[in-house]
């Protein structure tokens, strides 16, 4: 009897049938899986809690990005609303020929051609000095605007009709407006180096702003293209003044070229 007691206790502790044994094993596996799931969820929560602050910040939208996108949306909306002369079917389509005439008045080719002709006809040393620096300023404007357009590569507005006067490869890009840079630089140049009466000075300022406005009304540029073009042209004139080439320096440069 004493010898049989351990055997009976062992038999009682074990399942009596394969079915019971399978249920017991499943219960044990369930408990082990539950422990594993709990440990996995706790480790996932711990890893989420241990995320670096930089990764958490990336999930939130940047305030600067939201501001820039909002400004871009406002810029596109205003440009489309102001493009009243973009086509003949627009609300102000009848004024399109006048706007295109203003467009030609701010184009680089007439400016460079007129400056070269005036330089050829000029007999005054002071006049030649002013005209020569104006020519250099126009060439500088073409180079800088072409570089910025190639770097930014912003497309023109979708409502623009590509019938511009004498375009080049970089003219398919919109930022900045070359007409605006040229108008701002030329207007400041005239106001500082030409003796003009007050009505003429007012006309020069009005012409500058009309050229910029015509670019948006024709659908050629967005509002920010023109505003940045004005700022760029204003700064370009400061650079021209800093690099001003006097008649004496021009004579020295010509002498050096002849000597070489």
NORKA-V542522 format. One record per backbone hydrogen bond with DSSP energy under -1.0 kcal/mol. CO is the residue of the C=O (numbers start at 1). NH is the residue of the N-H. If there is no record, write none. Layout:
BEGIN
CO&NH ; CO&NH
END
This chain:
BEGIN
1&5 ; 4&8 ; 5&9 ; 6&10 ; 7&11 ; 8&12 ; 9&13 ; 10&14 ; 17&21 ; 18&22 ; 19&23 ; 20&24 ; 21&25 ; 22&26 ; 23&27 ; 24&28 ; 25&29 ; 26&30 ; 27&31 ; 28&32 ; 29&33 ; 30&34 ; 31&35 ; 32&36 ; 33&37 ; 34&38 ; 35&39 ; 36&40 ; 37&41 ; 38&42 ; 39&43 ; 40&44 ; 41&45 ; 42&46 ; 43&47 ; 44&48 ; 45&49 ; 46&50 ; 48&51 ; 52&56 ; 53&57 ; 54&58 ; 62&66 ; 63&67 ; 64&68 ; 65&69 ; 66&70 ; 67&71 ; 68&72 ; 69&73 ; 70&74 ; 71&75 ; 72&76 ; 73&77 ; 74&78 ; 75&79 ; 76&80 ; 77&81 ; 78&82 ; 82&84 ; 84&92 ; 87&90 ; 90&93 ; 92&95 ; 93&96 ; 95&99 ; 96&100 ; 97&101 ; 98&102 ; 99&103 ; 100&104 ; 101&105 ; 104&107 ; 107&111 ; 108&112 ; 109&113 ; 110&114 ; 111&115 ; 112&116 ; 113&117 ; 114&118 ; 115&119 ; 116&120 ; 117&121 ; 118&122 ; 124&128 ; 125&129 ; 126&130 ; 127&131 ; 128&132 ; 129&133 ; 130&134 ; 131&135 ; 132&136 ; 133&137 ; 134&138 ; 135&139 ; 136&140 ; 137&141 ; 138&142 ; 139&143 ; 140&144 ; 141&145 ; 142&146 ; 143&147 ; 144&148 ; 145&149 ; 146&150 ; 147&151 ; 148&152 ; 149&153 ; 154&174 ; 157&160 ; 161&163 ; 168&171 ; 169&172 ; 170&173 ; 177&181 ; 178&182 ; 179&183 ; 180&184 ; 181&185 ; 182&186 ; 183&187 ; 184&188 ; 185&189 ; 186&190 ; 187&191 ; 188&192 ; 189&193 ; 190&194 ; 197&201 ; 198&202 ; 199&203 ; 200&204 ; 201&205 ; 202&206 ; 203&207 ; 204&208 ; 205&209 ; 206&210 ; 207&211 ; 208&212 ; 209&213 ; 210&214 ; 211&215 ; 213&217 ; 214&218 ; 215&220 ; 215&221 ; 217&85 ; 222&226 ; 223&227 ; 224&228 ; 225&177 ; 225&229 ; 226&230 ; 227&231 ; 228&232 ; 229&233 ; 230&234 ; 231&235 ; 232&236 ; 233&237 ; 234&238 ; 235&239 ; 236&240 ; 237&241 ; 238&242 ; 239&243 ; 241&244 ; 246&250 ; 247&251 ; 248&252 ; 249&253 ; 250&254 ; 251&255 ; 252&256 ; 253&257 ; 254&258 ; 255&259 ; 256&260
END
